[in-house]
Amino acid sequence: MWYKMQQSAYIFISTMSAKIENIRLCPHF
């Protein structure tokens, strides 16, 4: 169960950082 929580948290952080990068690359968003 701990591994599952860690994995989901890692995926969540990865998607958030990717969204931030997309916003940075596209300033009109």
N, C-alpha and C positions, 0 to 999 in steps of 0.2 A: 504494500500500500504506500509506503514512504517513497519507493522508487517511482510509483505512478504519479504521485504528487510532484516530485522533483521534475519528472519528464514533462508534465503539463505546464509547470511553471517555466521551464526552459523554453518550451514551444511558445508560450505566451510572450516571454521577453523577446524572443527572436522575431515574432510577428510585429510586436510593438516597435522594435528598432528598425525593422524593414519599413514600416509605415512612416516613421520619422524620417528615414532616408528618402523615401518617395516624396514627402512633403518638402524636404530640403532641395531635392532635385527639381521639383515643380513648384516654384514660388507662387504661381497663380492659384494654387489650391488653397 
